[in-house]
Amino acid sequence: MRYDAVVVGSGPAGATSARRLSEGGLKVLVLERKKLPRDKLCAGCLSARISDYLPKGWESEVLNRIRGGVLGFSGREFVEKEKGEGIAYIVDRRSFDNFLTSKSLESGAELWEECELEGFQREGSGYRVQTSRGVVHADFVVGADGFHSKTAKRLGFKKKKFFRSVELVAEGNLVDRVVIDTGVVRRGYAWIFPKGDRVSVGVASTGDENLRKVLDGYMAEHGYLRVKPISPLKGWHIPFAERPEDLHLGRDRVLLVGDAANMVDPLLGEGIYYGVVGGHLLAESVLEVPSEALERYKERVFSEILPELVYAGRIAKVGYRFQRIAFRMGRGVSLERFMELLKGNTSYKRLYLKGWLEFVKSAVGLTG
């Protein structure tokens, strides 16, 4: 069987790529190694700026509309800000990914569930793709198969920068607020997010801390919200990019997107937004200039996504090194500015450039 594109993975990046390619008139096959809907470890927080990139009806997947944020330090000191409008949304990835995939099928894509990628070889101008259900032929292969991407590994790419994360579900009801705590790990943060009428509690770090022990201590000593676990602890990895060479976008006519491409914010590990935007850019590049799709894709990503990741990385390096100062900045306008970022009204570059004066003021206030 021949397809214009085989998309490996049906998460937000893969489903978006498949939908947009199908809408452009291409014959698309999606490979998903599990039966949908399937569980996916993720806190499930979408920044409000994602809304313009999602298909109609996505609002039905929202469990919580976030209108405020609580910035904490070591689970003991807190500053809270609220907005009159939504700044983020909480979804259940099991249902959300299934919804996005269903929209790709409505656009004409074909789905093979419980099917794994086994390999691919160049064949003329396209590829011979081996799957656990047989061989297909395609002009393009899209690797959207996450952190452990088989597609990326076959191209020789390796993950070098990533957060380790652990999470559990607990009793609690934040409704429309999220809690982000710094000072819990050396380079990372702890969170408490609403999840319907429950909460997701977790820790993400690029260091080598014992995250199970960190999370146990965090929950026992937290001064803002008492939580009682109701699910076992689970862990996963979140890749990120903070320099051009950190982005693995593919080779020839094999294109990578989402976590497979390390297309994730190095400050908070937000990946769904960048994966969805990346899916749009990938599809547009293939549809507009198929003979130079990878070159066009790189140009678009380096222009529209990379600057955000670079400046998010610069903020992360300063903020995580001086976490007490960063918390003090949150008492001022920094938290307000970050909420504007989530809404799409500002950028990480502006946050970085405007934050230096406030950083100096906060540092002086801390030592004065």
Protein Blocks (a to p, Z undefined) as FASTA:
>chain_A
ZZfbdcedjbfklmmmmmmmmmnopacddddfbdcddddddehiacfklmmmpcehklmm
pmbdcfbdcddeehlaccddddfbdfbdcddfklmmmmmmmmmmmnopacdehiacfbdc
dehjbccdddfkbccddfbdcdfebjklmklmmnopacfbdcdddddddeddekjaccdd
ehkbmbdcdddddehjaccdddddfbfbdfklmmmmmmmmockbccddfbdcdddddddd
fbfklpcgbghjaccehjlnopacfklopaklmmmmmmmmmmmmmmmmmmlmmmmmmmmm
mmmmmmmmmmmmmmmmmmmmmmmlmmmmmmmmmmmmmmmmmnopacfklmmmmmmmmmmm
mmmmmmZZ
